[in-house]
Amino acid sequence: MALTLWKPFGGISPLEREMDRLFNDFWTGGALDLPRTTWVPPLEVTENDDEFRVSMELPGVDEKDVEITFSDGLLSIRGEKKSQQESKDEMCYCSEVRYGSFERSLSVPANVSGEKISAKYKNGVLNIVLPKREEAKPRKVEIKTK
């Protein structure tokens, strides 16, 4: 049993997203486009015998702007990357930096000990540890001869 990424809009194919991006770039001028409000930070999920680990890259996000919740087998990470624009009087000619709110949710297997989930944030990377319950960890069975 492993962590599975919850995709509320799973029916949208990569081709549909790319077509939307192309049409948006055409109508808005591409490189001079305003900063987008949709931002999906990348994450990585790994597993070993003792735990699952979730790492999420959040460069430029203050840890106070990140919230992690665990409820009914769903781990949710919400936050916001705020614009660094100094003044309303500034004119931005090009911005490839994404700003805005984000939310990622993962379905967590039943063998995770929810009360022992921990998180650390360092150098723009959020690391969440989801320990497995003791009874779910693999153990060696001794073979008796008599």
Protein Blocks (a to p, Z undefined) as FASTA:
>chain_A
ZZddddfklmpcfklmmmmmmmmmmmnopmmpccdfbdcddddddddfkbccdddddehi
afklpccddeehiacdddddddfbfbfkbccfbdcbdcddddddddddfkbcfklgccdd
eehiacddddddfklpccdddddfZZ
